[in-house]
């Protein structure tokens, strides 16, 4: 059996969905869980919920003073933070189950990945249609940290909602194998469609999608952060990850955060 993945999600103002989704992730085999809260108006409540649900594996990352939700940047940062949750020598080969906060998990995706084994660090996306919903369009995927970095991660020049996941998939496909997993592994939590752009500058999702569509052919660049993130260990102690910490390479400027 191949090793368990780290479940990683980011959210802003979606505590009601996290309450439903997190317990389903915790039921599956996992090495750790990372929840990146992107300056939610109810961030303290998010922290209280994570603490109440804690099983010793859930890490909470808190970003502040970020009024807009940044899809690409969140995906880059949450994946990079995962590299700090394992020993440095294991980071590149560590699988990350990058999952949206409105997605429940019905069964362990790693079991099916083992059955379809063709490349140890391949990108696996979710295909098919479940109850009228197309899971592969949610941005949910499984991949190693090393493969993510090699592909350049997500293009942070893409703002608002739409296309950033498609560009990411294209980039990953160019450097390796892409396989589809059974869409029944996951289940989408229904919600008001306006929530997709509630915290974006452009409230019209189709206008946002069209703008990002024009950036599909531009080079993908992971940009250095200019703000700090608090990373809380399941035990309760925390560390401030500063802009000087090269989290994309799993390196900290000072003494490593000992887990």
C-alpha angles and dihedrals in degrees: 000000000000118000124276122265130238110245109222128184138163128203146171120200094346103114092131089060094043089055089060099037105042096064090055091053092048091055091061125077107271139160093214143332124231121198115189111196109199102209096297115189086235096044093136090055090050089054092049092050093049089049092050092049094042117137096172096270105073117102119192122207119192125200119188136195093028104127095176125058109240109201099188096041091049091053091049094048098044091051091047092049089055088065088066093056095068134045111283092247090057099044099089094053096040114119117229122200099208104201135173119240091244095059127097120199120226099185142358110287092200091070091062091042089058090051091051094041111159104131125019095219100033124140114251120195130182119253138181131053124279118191091337093309122116104218094191089066093061095077093246112149145148121226143136121267090238093055091048092054093044090056091050097248119244126340106250092196085075106092130189125005129337146036097029090102092048092052089049091051091050092051092050092047091055093059100038151342126322121200132176124232128206109282089218089075088080137038127206119228108226116238143158108291090225089070089075092071101021092113098033126100090234109057095187104085094200092053089049091047091051093051092051090046088066090058096053093103097044120104116270114239131184106215127211114253120245097196139057131252127204112224115197122202118220088249090063103253117117145199133207111234104209131200087257091065111095094216092164087069094037092249129135125203092226136026110332118258100256113222 
